[in-house]
Amino acid sequence: MKTFVRSAVAAGVVVLASSMASADVIVGWSFPTAFPTGAGNVPTGTSYLPPGPNGAGVADSGANFLGSQFISVHSNAAATYTSPAGNGSQYSFSSNNWGIGDYYQATFSTLGFQGVSLSWDQARSSTGPASFRLRLSLDGGTTFSDLLDYTVLQSGGGGSPGTWSTSTYNALYTETFVLGASVADQASVIVRFEALVAASAPTGSNRIDNVVFSGTVIPAPGAIALLGVAGLVSRRRRG
């Protein structure tokens, strides 16, 4: 009987530990729906609920998609928003007329999750901005901390490592970053992809795709207690 109980507890712990270790999508934007070309337009279709001008809308995947938002902000009112080919997907979110400080921005919640990480694809045209900074706010956008400076590769044309297409994914355009413990279980998280330089021409564009925030589920108190019981059983068996 004792052997059966120990085996059952051990089996339960294995399942629990496995579920805790696997990463789940918190929010993700794959931009599956095209939206009208032009200044200040918003997406159309049923995959998103547009939040307002220049927005790619609510996340199309993830446990915390409700209340999420993805937008692009430009100081130049002539900025145009389009849906060209993604990195191995049908569409991406693109804009031009980039100035210093213009940005893409994701707003979402990490409630119930820890160990949050980010993955995204980003590319530029030959005259689009190449230098960006990843920034984070946990107070609704009042203050931001700097996380990462990175370079955006050119898509298409001479010297580029590849060209984005709807059929072929190119890993060279994918960036990843671990956001850190402070982002765990937060009601409001804002992440900006901010341009550090202006485009060298007004038509210079920058596009983003497959923006995914992942994490592990924070175990409930009862689950933590089960892990404690498992440890106790294990010690008794060794004794």
N, C-alpha and C positions, 0 to 999 in steps of 0.2 A: 504493500500500500504506500509506504514512504517513497519507494522508488518511483511509483506511478505519479505521485504528487510532485516529486522533484522534476520528473521528466516533463510533466505538463507545464510547470512553472518555467522551466528552461525553454520549452518550445514557445511559450507565450512571449518570453523576453526576446528570443531571436526574432520573432515577427515584429515586435515593438521596436527593437533596435534597428531593424532593417527599414521600417517605415520612417523612423526619425532621421536616418542617415541619408535617405534619398531626397534629392532636391525637387521641389515643386515650383511651378510657375506661379508667381504672385500676381504679376500683370505682364502682358505682352502685346506689342503692336506689330503686326505683320502687314498692315495697310492693304487688306485684300480687296478694297473697293476704290475705284478711281473717283476723282472729284473734278469739278469743272476747272478748266484752265483760266487763270485771270487773277487780278489783284483782289485780295481779301475774300476769295471764295472759300467755301467750306465743303467737306465731303458729302457725297450723296450715297444712298443705298441703305440697306438694313443692318450692315455689319457694325456701323457706328451710330452714336447719337451725338451729332456735332455740338460742341460746347460753345462755339462762337466764332468770330472771324479768325481766319488763318489756322484753324484747328484741324487736326486729324482725328480728334474725338476720343471716345471711350475705348479702353483696351479691348481687343477682340479675343483675348484669352486670359486665363488666370483666375485664381480664387477671389482676388480682391478687385475685380474689374469695375464694380460699382463705384461711382464717384471719381474714377480715374480720368485723366485728361492728358492729351498730347497736343502741343501747339508750337507754332513758330512765330517769333516776334522780331520785326525789323523796324529800324528807325525811319527808313525810306518808305514812304507810302506807295511808291511805284513797285515795290516787291511783288513778284508774281509767284503763285503756288501751283505746282503741277504734279502729275503722277506718272513719272517715267518708269521704265523697267527696274525692278528690284534686283537684289543679289540672289539670283536663283528663284525669285518669286515674281508674281505678275506685276506688282506695283511697289513703288517707294514713295516717300514724301519729300518733295524737292522745292527749293525756292532760290531766287536770285536777288540781285541788289543787296549784297551782304556788306555791312559795315562793322567796324569794331564794336563788340558788345552785343551784336545780334545773336539770337540763340534759338535752338530747339529746346523744349522743356517738357518733362514728364512729371505729372503730379499723381500721387497714389498713396495708398495705405499699406503698411506692413504688419498690421495687427494680426497676431497669431503666428508670426514667422520670425525666425532668427537666421543668422548666417547668410545675409542677403548679398547676392552678387548680381552683376550687370553684364550683359552681352549685347553688342549692337554692331551693325554694318553701316559704314559711312564712306562716301566717295565724293569727289568734286570734278568739275570740268577743268579744262586747262587754265582758265582764268578765275576759277572759284577759290575761296579762301582755304588755305592748307593747314593753318595753325589753330587749334581749338583747346579749350580747357573744360574739364568736367568739374562742375560745382554742385554743392549740396546745401540744402536748407531744411531744417527741422522745426522752424518756427513760422511757417506760412509764407516764407519769402522775405521776411524782415532782414535777416542776415544770411550770408552764404559763406561756406568754407570751400577752399580750393582742394580738389582731390587729385587731379591728373592733368598734365599738359600732354597733348598728343598731336600727331601729324596725320592729316587725311590724304590718302593716295588718290591720284587722278584716275578716272575711269575713261578709257578710250583715248585715242590720239597717240602721237609719238611719245615714247618714254613711259607710258603707263604700263603697269603690270598686267592689265586685263581690261575687259569691258563688261560692265554689268549687263546681264541678260536675264530674261524670264526663265530660261531653261538650265542655266549653269551657275552653280554656287562657287564663288572664289573665296577661300578662307583668308587670303591676304588682306581682305577688307574688313575682317571681323576683329573687334576689340573686346577685351574682357576686363572687369575690375571688381574687386571685392570691396563692398562699401563699409564694412566694419561693424562692430558691436553696437555702436550708437544708433544705428538705423533699425535695430530689431524692435518689433512690436510698437511701431509708431503710427499714430492716427493720421499724420500728414508728413509726407516726404516729397520734396521737390528736387529734381535733378536737372541741371541745365548742361547743354552742350554748347558752349559759348565761343564765338569767333574771337580770336586774338588779333586778327588782321582783317582788312577789308578785301573784297574781291578786286582783282586788277582791272576788271571791266564790269559795267552794270549787268551784263548778261551772264557773268560768271555765276555758276550755280553750285549748290551743295545738296546732296541727297542723303537720306537716312532710311534704314530698313531693319526689320527683325530686331526691334528693341525689346529685350526680355529681362525682367527682374525675377530672379529665382531665390528660393530659400528653403529651409527646413521648418516643419511645423513644430511649434513650441509644445512640448508634451504637457498634458493635463496633470494636475497634482496626483491623481490616482495612478497615472502611468509611471510617474517618478517613484511612487511608493512600491509599485510592482518591481521596478529595477532594484530597489533596496531589498525587497524580499528575496530576489534572485541572488543578490550578493550574499545575503545571510545563509541561504541554502547552500551556495557554493562553498562558503567557509566551513559550514558544518560537515559537508562531504569530505573536504580536505582533512578536517580534524578527525 
